[in-house]
Amino acid sequence: MKTAILYAGLANPHVGWLAIDELAELLASYFQAERLSPKLIPGKWPERLIHPGKTAFEPLRTSGGDLLIVIARNPGDLGMIASIADCRKKFGKICAFVTDSYFHAGYVGETAEFDAITVTAHEDIAYPGDRYGIPVHQLYQGTDALNWAPQKLHNREIDIIGFGRTPRSYHECFTQRFHPASSPHLYLHSPLGNLTGPGIRPERGMLFKLLHRSRISLAFHLYVEPQGDRPRSMMVTSRWLESLLSGCIVAGKRPVSRMADDMLFWPGATTELSDNPETAAEELTQLLSRNDQLEEQRRINIRQTITHHDWRFRIETFCTLMNIPIPPALHQDKAKLQELGEKY
């Protein structure tokens, strides 16, 4: 089956989406597929006036094939098929995995051209299905556990790590509490140097090495001190999966949603911090005092993430939902995941 994978990550890499790009690259590897990634182009001023939210892409050349899989960071990425002239005629089937499916305003007209899509939350199924008349399925986000799980258990010299978005009041409090020389604890925050560009790929490995050596990883859902006018959701993002896979104790504000209940189902998967940042700092200190007692929880976090949330499980489900043959190599790697999980 001649397959192509269309995703934004090659042409427009962004650190916040590397986990999703990894899904695209795993699919490309398993299906031995052509990789397609259109560059963004600024629209002409009349088009910007008529369609202010629409993204324009440079044309892509491809001979087409039996199947096109689009890995969409958000609903707007479904519009990437417009970069392929006569896309609907060139491919026998077109389907997609949509990550931030809660952003309903981002869906584009090209959505109607898809044979089917998956969304990450159950509550996001109805909107695109009703509006565009296409089959919509639910499929959670995953992580590349086979690649990023700790190969061995390291000494954890970083007490608290907060990467990406951390609510301002908590960050300011933790900075004042843990940064002074008088504090015995290390709070490491925002360790990544680049948001976009080619430098983000090698820094992905750096992030996981830092997580492997961290005791507590902070994670707060998007409704905690929201910033800007970005859409909100109670989704479980890559932050939780990457931290759990690395064996961190995850502390913060857990999403209140079916997604969180389904994905973070084991005891101790997350630790809830108080609404008051000063109290939360005390709770972190108490957790750190129990570090040795939490070693078994670390192993559980790693094992559960490996055996339930690897992208390969999602790929198998995606193939079943879309009526696509499952690549034989996928079964081999699932066996490797089982062996890896048994180590913990």
Secondary structure, 3 states (H helix, E strand, C coil): CCEEEEECCCCCCEHHHHHHHHHHHHHHHHCCCEEECCCEECCCHHHHHHCCCCCEECCECCCCEEEEEEEECCHHHHHHHHHECCHHHHEEEEEEEECCCCCHHHCCHHHHHCCEEEECCHHHCHHHHHHHCCCEEECCCCECHHHHCCCCCCCCCEEEEECCCCCHHHHHHHHHHHCCCCCCCCEEECCCCCCECCCHHHHHHHHHHHHHCEEEEEEECCCCCCCCCCCCCCCCCHHHHHHHHCCCEEEEECCCCHHHHHHCCCCCCCEECCCCHHHHHHHHHHHHHCHHHHHHHHHHHHHHHHHHCEHHHHHHHHHHHHCCCCCHHHHHHHHHHHHHHHCC
